[in-house]
Amino acid sequence: MSLAVMTLTDTYQDPHPESRLMLEEDEPGEGDDGRIRLYASAQERIALGRGSRKIDAGRQKYVKQEMIADADENEEAVGWEREQLRRGDLDLFATARATPKSRFTVPPHPPTNLPELSPAVERLAQSFAALKASHASSVDVVASFSDGQEQLDNRGTELHDMVAQAEAK
């Protein structure tokens, strides 16, 4: 609720002329009804006759000229705002026009020597030789284990045959 004080001399006195308090919706020119009327074009009259069409065309032309004048005023305001921003060194519209001033420069890096390839190749060759030796020893161990497995299998079959012969006697 608006706490605006109304007097009896005010021109708008509906819907609460005896009250000093006034609802915000009751203020003239505001509220849903006014907005609906504006969007629904309820305040415009339809020109039916030739004379009324001429008057309506003249009124529409006048409204368009006012809108153009308002747009010109807005362009002047935008120009003024740009000038104020430019003076304050805050020209947001000039980013495409001017290159930004660099306040910080990166110091140049000292030249560094690139590592050479020959020590890395030597280390790889040593690692490869150690891998080959390890692989050869692993292959020998696996071969000796497989020979031992064959010997155990042969001995197991001999013992099985001996047990079978002893049972047969």
Residue frames as a rotation matrix with the C-alpha (Angstrom) as fourth column:
MET 1
0.579 0.815 0.000 0.00
0.815 -0.579 0.000 0.00
0.000 0.000 -1.000 0.00
SER 2
-0.338 -0.646 0.684 1.25
0.589 -0.712 -0.382 3.44
0.734 0.273 0.622 -0.82
LEU 3
-0.033 0.274 -0.961 1.24
0.951 -0.287 -0.114 5.89
-0.308 -0.918 -0.251 2.05
ALA 4
-0.836 -0.224 0.501 0.90
0.430 -0.834 0.346 8.91
0.340 0.504 0.794 -0.25
VAL 5
-0.482 0.668 -0.567 -1.41
0.434 -0.381 -0.817 11.53
-0.762 -0.639 -0.106 1.21
MET 6
-0.587 0.385 0.712 -4.27
0.699 -0.201 0.686 12.61
0.407 0.901 -0.151 -1.05
THR 7
-0.825 0.372 -0.426 -6.27
-0.014 -0.766 -0.643 15.78
-0.566 -0.524 0.637 -0.71
LEU 8
0.093 0.963 0.253 -9.77
0.505 0.174 -0.846 16.52
-0.858 0.206 -0.470 -1.89
THR 9
0.431 0.052 -0.901 -8.39
-0.529 -0.794 -0.299 18.86
-0.731 0.606 -0.315 -4.56
ASP 10
-0.705 -0.677 0.211 -6.65
-0.252 0.516 0.818 16.03
-0.663 0.524 -0.535 -6.41
THR 11
-0.282 0.605 -0.745 -8.28
-0.959 -0.171 0.225 15.28
0.009 0.778 0.629 -9.73
TYR 12
-0.313 0.134 -0.940 -8.14
-0.247 0.945 0.217 11.51
0.917 0.300 -0.262 -9.34
GLN 13
-0.437 0.208 0.875 -10.42
-0.899 -0.128 -0.418 10.45
0.025 -0.970 0.242 -6.50
ASP 14
0.689 0.681 -0.248 -11.73
-0.672 0.728 0.132 7.05
0.270 0.075 0.960 -7.53
PRO 15
-0.101 0.882 -0.460 -12.21
0.176 0.471 0.865 4.39
0.979 0.006 -0.203 -6.10
HIS 16
0.051 0.078 -0.996 -11.51
0.984 0.169 0.063 5.66
0.173 -0.983 -0.068 -2.53
PRO 17
0.020 -0.072 0.997 -12.36
0.287 -0.955 -0.075 9.39
0.958 0.288 0.001 -2.44
GLU 18
0.829 0.369 0.421 -12.92
-0.253 -0.422 0.870 9.48
0.499 -0.828 -0.256 1.32
SER 19
0.808 -0.565 -0.168 -9.64
0.524 0.559 0.642 7.75
-0.269 -0.607 0.748 2.19
ARG 20
0.662 -0.681 -0.313 -6.24
-0.674 -0.724 0.149 9.38
-0.328 0.112 -0.938 2.43
LEU 21
-0.266 -0.739 0.619 -4.57
-0.282 0.674 0.683 6.04
-0.922 0.007 -0.388 1.80
MET 22
0.530 0.384 -0.756 -4.28
-0.814 -0.020 -0.580 4.86
-0.238 0.923 0.302 -1.74
LEU 23
0.568 -0.304 0.765 -3.42
0.227 0.951 0.209 1.43
-0.791 0.055 0.609 -3.14
GLU 24
-0.467 -0.818 -0.336 -0.56
-0.203 -0.271 0.941 1.33
-0.861 0.508 -0.040 -5.63
GLU 25
-0.645 0.276 0.713 -2.86
0.719 0.535 0.443 -0.32
-0.259 0.799 -0.543 -8.16
ASP 26
0.400 0.909 -0.114 -5.25
0.834 -0.413 -0.365 2.64
-0.379 0.051 -0.924 -7.88
GLU 27
-0.189 -0.518 -0.834 -2.71
0.059 -0.854 0.516 5.21
-0.980 0.049 0.192 -9.04
PRO 28
0.781 0.546 -0.304 -3.59
-0.234 -0.195 -0.952 6.63
-0.579 0.815 -0.024 -12.44
GLY 29
0.515 -0.550 -0.657 -1.64
-0.817 -0.084 -0.571 5.21
0.259 0.831 -0.493 -15.38
GLU 30
-0.658 -0.747 0.096 -0.47
-0.737 0.614 -0.283 2.17
0.152 -0.257 -0.954 -13.46
GLY 31
-0.104 0.600 0.793 -1.84
-0.566 0.620 -0.544 -1.27
-0.818 -0.505 0.275 -12.79
ASP 32
-0.619 -0.138 0.773 -2.75
0.338 0.841 0.421 -4.22
-0.709 0.522 -0.474 -14.95
ASP 33
0.419 0.875 0.242 -5.75
0.628 -0.087 -0.773 -2.56
-0.656 0.475 -0.586 -16.63
GLY 34
0.625 -0.230 -0.746 -3.62
-0.458 -0.882 -0.112 0.25
-0.632 0.412 -0.657 -18.05
ARG 35
-0.497 -0.867 0.022 -1.01
-0.537 0.327 0.778 -2.14
-0.682 0.375 -0.628 -19.36
ILE 36
-0.375 0.431 0.821 -3.64
0.592 0.792 -0.145 -4.36
-0.713 0.432 -0.552 -20.95
ARG 37
0.703 0.675 -0.221 -5.25
0.292 -0.558 -0.777 -1.38
-0.648 0.482 -0.590 -22.62
LEU 38
0.233 -0.694 -0.681 -1.91
-0.720 -0.594 0.359 -0.27
-0.653 0.407 -0.639 -24.02
TYR 39
-0.746 -0.575 0.335 -1.07
-0.247 0.707 0.663 -3.70
-0.618 0.412 -0.669 -25.41
ALA 40
-0.292 0.728 0.621 -4.56
0.738 0.584 -0.338 -4.32
-0.608 0.360 -0.708 -26.73
SER 41
-0.946 -0.118 0.301 -4.65
0.286 -0.738 0.611 -0.89
0.150 0.664 0.732 -28.45
ALA 42
-0.118 0.967 -0.226 -7.94
0.993 0.114 -0.031 -0.15
-0.005 -0.228 -0.974 -26.69
GLN 43
-0.001 0.086 -0.996 -7.15
0.397 -0.914 -0.079 3.56
-0.918 -0.396 -0.034 -26.58
GLU 44
-0.906 -0.334 -0.261 -6.86
-0.111 -0.407 0.907 3.89
-0.409 0.850 0.331 -30.37
ARG 45
0.184 0.979 -0.086 -9.84
-0.291 -0.030 -0.956 4.59
-0.939 0.200 0.279 -32.54
ILE 46
-0.408 -0.226 0.885 -10.38
0.694 0.554 0.461 2.98
-0.594 0.802 -0.069 -35.91
ALA 47
-0.578 0.148 -0.802 -10.69
-0.433 -0.889 0.148 5.51
-0.692 0.433 0.578 -38.72
LEU 48
-0.139 0.632 0.762 -13.75
0.581 0.676 -0.454 4.72
-0.802 0.379 -0.461 -40.84
GLY 49
0.843 0.537 0.025 -14.29
0.356 -0.522 -0.775 7.79
-0.403 0.663 -0.631 -43.01
ARG 50
0.443 -0.677 0.588 -12.00
0.710 -0.135 -0.691 9.54
0.547 0.724 0.421 -45.51
GLY 51
0.447 -0.223 0.866 -11.53
-0.342 -0.937 -0.065 12.59
0.826 -0.268 -0.496 -43.30
SER 52
0.829 -0.118 0.546 -10.89
-0.520 0.197 0.831 10.56
-0.206 -0.973 0.102 -40.17
ARG 53
0.752 -0.608 0.257 -8.34
0.645 0.759 -0.091 8.44
-0.140 0.234 0.962 -42.09
LYS 54
0.339 -0.621 0.707 -6.48
0.329 -0.625 -0.708 11.63
0.881 0.472 -0.008 -43.10
ILE 55
0.555 -0.084 0.827 -6.48
-0.694 -0.595 0.406 12.83
0.458 -0.799 -0.388 -39.51
ASP 56
0.910 -0.198 0.365 -5.31
-0.087 0.769 0.633 9.42
-0.406 -0.608 0.683 -38.33
ALA 57
0.590 -0.729 0.346 -2.51
0.747 0.330 -0.577 9.35
0.307 0.599 0.740 -40.95
GLY 58
0.320 -0.446 0.836 -1.38
-0.151 -0.895 -0.420 12.81
0.935 0.008 -0.354 -39.84
ARG 59
0.725 -0.003 0.689 -1.38
-0.688 -0.051 0.724 11.72
0.033 -0.999 -0.039 -36.20
GLN 60
0.871 -0.423 0.250 0.65
0.372 0.900 0.228 8.61
-0.321 -0.106 0.941 -37.01
LYS 61
0.431 -0.730 0.531 3.14
0.542 -0.261 -0.799 10.71
0.721 0.632 0.283 -38.99
TYR 62
0.431 -0.210 0.878 3.48
-0.579 -0.811 0.090 13.06
0.693 -0.547 -0.471 -36.02
VAL 63
0.879 -0.079 0.470 4.06
-0.357 0.545 0.759 10.10
-0.316 -0.835 0.451 -33.67
LYS 64
0.715 -0.649 0.258 6.76
0.697 0.636 -0.331 8.72
0.050 0.417 0.908 -35.99
GLN 65
0.315 -0.602 0.734 8.49
0.121 -0.741 -0.660 12.12
0.941 0.297 -0.161 -36.14
GLU 66
0.620 -0.050 0.783 8.46
-0.742 -0.359 0.565 12.28
0.253 -0.932 -0.260 -32.33
MET 67
0.910 -0.290 0.295 9.98
0.137 0.885 0.446 8.81
-0.391 -0.365 0.845 -32.15
ILE 68
0.497 -0.758 0.422 12.72
0.689 0.049 -0.723 9.85
0.527 0.651 0.547 -34.59
ALA 69
0.344 -0.334 0.877 13.42
-0.386 -0.902 -0.192 12.97
0.856 -0.272 -0.440 -32.52
ASP 70
0.814 -0.026 0.580 13.62
-0.554 0.263 0.790 10.84
-0.173 -0.965 0.200 -29.37
ALA 71
0.803 -0.554 0.220 16.05
0.583 0.806 -0.098 8.49
-0.123 0.206 0.971 -31.14
ASP 72
0.344 -0.690 0.637 18.21
0.298 -0.562 -0.771 11.49
0.890 0.456 0.012 -32.12
GLU 73
0.498 -0.119 0.859 18.24
-0.740 -0.574 0.350 12.63
0.451 -0.810 -0.374 -28.52
ASN 74
0.918 -0.155 0.366 19.24
-0.101 0.800 0.592 9.13
-0.385 -0.580 0.718 -27.47
GLU 75
0.607 -0.739 0.293 22.10
0.698 0.319 -0.641 9.16
0.380 0.594 0.709 -29.99
GLU 76
0.279 -0.489 0.826 23.29
-0.275 -0.865 -0.419 12.44
0.920 -0.110 -0.376 -28.54
ALA 77
0.704 0.021 0.710 23.14
-0.710 0.065 0.702 10.94
-0.031 -0.998 0.061 -25.05
VAL 78
0.887 -0.408 0.215 25.10
0.400 0.913 0.082 7.87
-0.229 0.014 0.973 -26.19
GLY 79
0.403 -0.761 0.508 27.71
0.459 -0.312 -0.832 10.14
0.792 0.569 0.223 -27.80
TRP 80
0.392 -0.212 0.895 27.98
-0.658 -0.744 0.112 12.17
0.643 -0.633 -0.431 -24.60
GLU 81
0.875 -0.030 0.483 28.39
-0.366 0.613 0.701 9.00
-0.317 -0.790 0.525 -22.52
ARG 82
0.739 -0.644 0.198 31.11
0.652 0.611 -0.448 7.72
0.168 0.460 0.872 -24.85
GLU 83
0.273 -0.637 0.721 32.97
0.016 -0.747 -0.665 11.00
0.962 0.193 -0.194 -24.58
GLN 84
0.561 -0.034 0.827 32.76
-0.796 -0.295 0.528 10.88
0.226 -0.955 -0.193 -20.77
LEU 85
0.922 -0.229 0.313 34.07
0.095 0.916 0.389 7.34
-0.376 -0.329 0.866 -20.74
ARG 86
0.561 -0.747 0.356 36.88
0.611 0.083 -0.787 8.28
0.559 0.659 0.503 -23.12
ARG 87
0.300 -0.424 0.854 37.87
-0.442 -0.856 -0.270 11.20
0.846 -0.296 -0.444 -20.91
GLY 88
0.575 -0.030 0.818 37.89
-0.799 0.195 0.569 8.91
-0.176 -0.980 0.088 -17.90
ASP 89
-0.475 -0.789 -0.389 40.07
-0.867 0.495 0.054 6.39
0.150 0.363 -0.920 -19.84
LEU 90
-0.536 0.396 0.746 37.21
-0.154 0.823 -0.547 3.88
-0.830 -0.408 -0.380 -19.66
ASP 91
-0.136 0.501 -0.855 36.20
-0.963 -0.269 -0.004 3.86
-0.232 0.823 0.519 -23.32
LEU 92
-0.153 0.169 0.974 34.51
-0.177 0.965 -0.195 0.48
-0.972 -0.203 -0.117 -23.61
PHE 93
0.817 0.561 0.135 33.61
0.057 0.154 -0.986 1.08
-0.574 0.814 0.094 -27.25
ALA 94
0.613 -0.643 -0.460 37.18
-0.790 -0.481 -0.380 1.78
0.023 0.596 -0.803 -28.36
THR 95
0.257 -0.554 0.792 38.58
-0.334 0.718 0.611 -1.71
-0.907 -0.421 -0.001 -27.73
ALA 96
0.546 -0.026 0.837 38.40
0.681 0.596 -0.426 -2.56
-0.488 0.802 0.344 -31.41
ARG 97
0.960 -0.110 0.259 39.83
0.088 -0.757 -0.647 0.80
0.267 0.644 -0.717 -32.48
ALA 98
0.364 -0.855 0.370 42.93
-0.828 -0.478 -0.291 1.02
0.426 -0.201 -0.882 -30.34
THR 99
0.133 -0.414 -0.900 45.43
0.236 0.895 -0.377 -1.52
0.963 -0.163 0.217 -29.12
PRO 100
0.957 0.248 -0.149 45.60
0.191 -0.155 0.969 -1.80
0.217 -0.956 -0.196 -25.36
LYS 101
0.325 -0.871 0.368 48.63
-0.713 -0.482 -0.510 -0.26
0.621 -0.097 -0.778 -23.67
SER 102
0.526 -0.241 -0.815 50.90
0.437 0.899 0.016 -2.86
0.730 -0.365 0.579 -22.18
ARG 103
0.716 -0.236 0.658 52.06
-0.610 -0.669 0.424 -1.91
0.340 -0.705 -0.623 -18.71
PHE 104
0.434 -0.549 0.714 54.05
-0.448 0.556 0.700 -5.07
-0.781 -0.624 -0.005 -18.06
THR 105
0.466 -0.362 -0.807 56.72
-0.785 0.252 -0.566 -6.50
0.408 0.898 -0.167 -20.31
VAL 106
0.982 -0.128 0.140 58.02
0.059 0.907 0.418 -10.00
-0.180 -0.402 0.898 -19.91
PRO 107
0.265 -0.952 -0.156 61.81
-0.754 -0.305 0.581 -10.11
-0.601 -0.036 -0.799 -19.43
PRO 108
0.421 -0.147 -0.895 63.64
-0.747 0.504 -0.434 -12.13
0.515 0.851 0.102 -22.07
HIS 109
0.954 -0.063 0.293 64.58
-0.120 0.816 0.565 -15.65
-0.275 -0.574 0.771 -21.09
PRO 110
0.035 -0.992 -0.121 68.28
-0.797 -0.100 0.595 -16.51
-0.602 0.076 -0.795 -20.98
PRO 111
0.288 0.047 -0.956 69.35
-0.820 0.529 -0.221 -18.87
0.495 0.848 0.191 -23.76
THR 112
0.349 -0.126 0.929 69.52
-0.627 0.705 0.332 -22.50
-0.696 -0.698 0.167 -22.69
ASN 113
-0.624 -0.620 -0.476 71.52
-0.779 0.450 0.436 -25.31
-0.056 0.643 -0.764 -24.23
LEU 114
0.525 0.787 -0.322 69.55
-0.815 0.574 0.073 -28.15
0.243 0.224 0.944 -25.70
PRO 115
0.291 -0.433 0.853 70.45
-0.490 0.698 0.522 -31.58
-0.822 -0.570 -0.009 -24.36
GLU 116
-0.391 -0.523 -0.757 72.59
-0.920 0.212 0.329 -33.74
-0.012 0.826 -0.564 -26.61
LEU 117
0.609 0.731 -0.307 71.37
-0.767 0.641 0.005 -37.01
0.201 0.233 0.952 -28.00
SER 118
-0.002 -0.686 -0.728 74.52
-0.399 0.668 -0.628 -39.16
0.917 0.289 -0.275 -27.70
PRO 119
-0.842 -0.312 0.440 74.45
-0.524 0.278 -0.805 -39.68
0.129 -0.908 -0.397 -23.87
ALA 120
0.033 0.933 0.358 70.80
-0.852 0.214 -0.478 -40.71
-0.523 -0.289 0.802 -24.05
VAL 121
0.584 0.134 -0.800 71.57
-0.670 0.635 -0.384 -43.18
0.457 0.761 0.461 -26.85
GLU 122
-0.475 -0.831 -0.288 74.43
-0.435 0.507 -0.744 -44.67
0.765 -0.229 -0.602 -24.81
ARG 123
-0.674 0.289 0.680 72.18
-0.663 0.168 -0.729 -45.12
-0.324 -0.943 0.078 -21.76
LEU 124
0.455 0.879 -0.144 69.53
-0.840 0.371 -0.395 -46.78
-0.294 0.301 0.907 -23.94
ALA 125
0.257 -0.443 -0.859 72.15
-0.562 0.655 -0.506 -49.12
0.786 0.612 -0.080 -25.43
GLN 126
-0.804 -0.560 0.202 73.34
-0.463 0.375 -0.803 -50.09
0.374 -0.739 -0.561 -21.92
SER 127
-0.284 0.790 0.543 69.76
-0.767 0.153 -0.623 -50.72
-0.575 -0.594 0.563 -20.79
PHE 128
0.591 0.510 -0.625 69.08
-0.798 0.479 -0.365 -52.80
0.114 0.715 0.690 -23.90
ALA 129
-0.221 -0.758 -0.613 72.23
-0.477 0.633 -0.610 -54.90
0.851 0.157 -0.501 -23.32
ALA 130
-0.849 -0.046 0.527 71.21
-0.519 0.269 -0.811 -55.50
-0.105 -0.962 -0.252 -19.69
LEU 131
0.158 0.981 0.114 67.72
-0.851 0.194 -0.488 -56.48
-0.501 -0.020 0.865 -20.84
LYS 132
0.416 -0.069 -0.907 69.16
-0.688 0.628 -0.364 -58.95
0.594 0.775 0.214 -23.37
ALA 133
-0.667 -0.724 -0.177 71.41
-0.392 0.543 -0.743 -60.51
0.634 -0.426 -0.646 -20.70
SER 134
-0.610 0.521 0.597 68.48
-0.645 0.112 -0.756 -60.76
-0.461 -0.846 0.267 -18.27
HIS 135
0.447 0.812 -0.375 66.32
-0.879 0.320 -0.355 -62.32
-0.168 0.488 0.857 -20.97
ALA 136
0.051 -0.508 -0.860 69.02
-0.557 0.700 -0.447 -64.87
0.829 0.501 -0.247 -21.86
SER 137
-0.899 -0.397 0.187 69.48
-0.364 0.440 -0.821 -65.88
0.243 -0.806 -0.540 -18.23
SER 138
-0.230 0.897 0.379 65.70
-0.769 0.071 -0.635 -66.17
-0.596 -0.437 0.673 -17.78
VAL 139
0.494 0.373 -0.785 65.45
-0.817 0.507 -0.273 -68.38
0.296 0.777 0.556 -20.88
ASP 140
-0.424 -0.727 -0.539 68.25
-0.404 0.685 -0.606 -70.60
0.810 -0.039 -0.585 -19.50
VAL 141
-0.830 0.166 0.533 66.47
-0.505 0.181 -0.844 -70.90
-0.236 -0.969 -0.067 -16.12
VAL 142
0.226 0.973 -0.042 63.18
-0.867 0.182 -0.463 -71.80
-0.443 0.141 0.885 -17.82
ALA 143
0.292 -0.179 -0.940 64.98
-0.681 0.651 -0.335 -74.39
0.671 0.738 0.068 -19.99
SER 144
-0.779 -0.615 -0.122 66.65
-0.336 0.573 -0.747 -75.98
0.529 -0.541 -0.653 -16.93
PHE 145
-0.527 0.671 0.522 63.28
-0.651 0.076 -0.755 -76.06
-0.546 -0.738 0.397 -15.10
SER 146
0.476 0.735 -0.482 61.60
-0.876 0.349 -0.332 -77.73
-0.076 0.581 0.811 -18.07
ASP 147
-0.144 -0.595 -0.791 64.44
-0.495 0.736 -0.463 -80.36
0.857 0.325 -0.400 -18.24
GLY 148
-0.928 -0.181 0.326 64.02
-0.369 0.321 -0.872 -81.00
0.053 -0.930 -0.365 -14.52
GLN 149
-0.071 0.982 0.176 60.25
-0.848 0.033 -0.529 -81.37
-0.525 -0.187 0.830 -15.01
GLU 150
0.408 0.172 -0.896 60.81
-0.765 0.601 -0.233 -83.94
0.499 0.780 0.377 -17.80
GLN 151
-0.602 -0.699 -0.386 63.19
-0.328 0.657 -0.679 -85.90
0.728 -0.282 -0.625 -15.59
LEU 152
-0.773 0.366 0.518 60.68
-0.519 0.104 -0.848 -85.88
-0.365 -0.925 0.110 -12.73
ASP 153
0.290 0.914 -0.283 57.88
-0.923 0.189 -0.334 -86.98
-0.252 0.358 0.899 -15.06
ASN 154
0.128 -0.327 -0.936 60.03
-0.574 0.746 -0.338 -89.85
0.809 0.581 -0.092 -16.41
ARG 155
-0.878 -0.479 0.015 61.00
-0.264 0.457 -0.849 -90.92
0.400 -0.750 -0.527 -12.88
GLY 156
-0.415 0.804 0.425 57.31
-0.758 -0.047 -0.651 -90.76
-0.504 -0.592 0.629 -11.83
THR 157
0.488 0.599 -0.635 56.26
-0.851 0.487 -0.194 -93.06
0.193 0.636 0.748 -14.68
GLU 158
-0.311 -0.666 -0.678 59.11
-0.363 0.743 -0.562 -95.50
0.878 0.072 -0.473 -13.86
LEU 159
-0.926 -0.021 0.377 58.00
-0.374 0.192 -0.907 -95.62
-0.053 -0.981 -0.185 -10.20
HIS 160
0.012 0.999 0.044 54.37
-0.917 0.028 -0.399 -96.09
-0.400 -0.035 0.916 -11.26
ASP 161
0.350 0.052 -0.935 55.38
-0.673 0.709 -0.213 -99.00
0.652 0.703 0.283 -13.49
MET 162
-0.695 -0.674 -0.251 57.43
-0.268 0.566 -0.780 -100.52
0.668 -0.475 -0.574 -10.65
VAL 163
-0.658 0.537 0.528 54.48
-0.623 0.005 -0.782 -100.29
-0.422 -0.844 0.332 -8.25
ALA 164
0.371 0.834 -0.407 52.20
-0.924 0.289 -0.249 -101.89
-0.090 0.469 0.879 -10.86
GLN 165
0.000 -0.456 -0.890 54.68
-0.465 0.788 -0.404 -104.78
0.886 0.414 -0.212 -11.36
ALA 166
-0.912 -0.369 0.180 55.00
-0.307 0.320 -0.896 -105.30
0.273 -0.873 -0.405 -7.59
GLU 167
-0.269 0.891 0.365 51.24
-0.802 0.003 -0.597 -105.48
-0.533 -0.454 0.714 -7.20
ALA 168
0.406 0.423 -0.810 50.96
-0.849 0.502 -0.164 -107.90
0.337 0.754 0.563 -10.07
LYS 169
-0.478 -0.633 -0.609 53.34
-0.306 0.770 -0.560 -110.42
0.823 -0.081 -0.562 -8.36
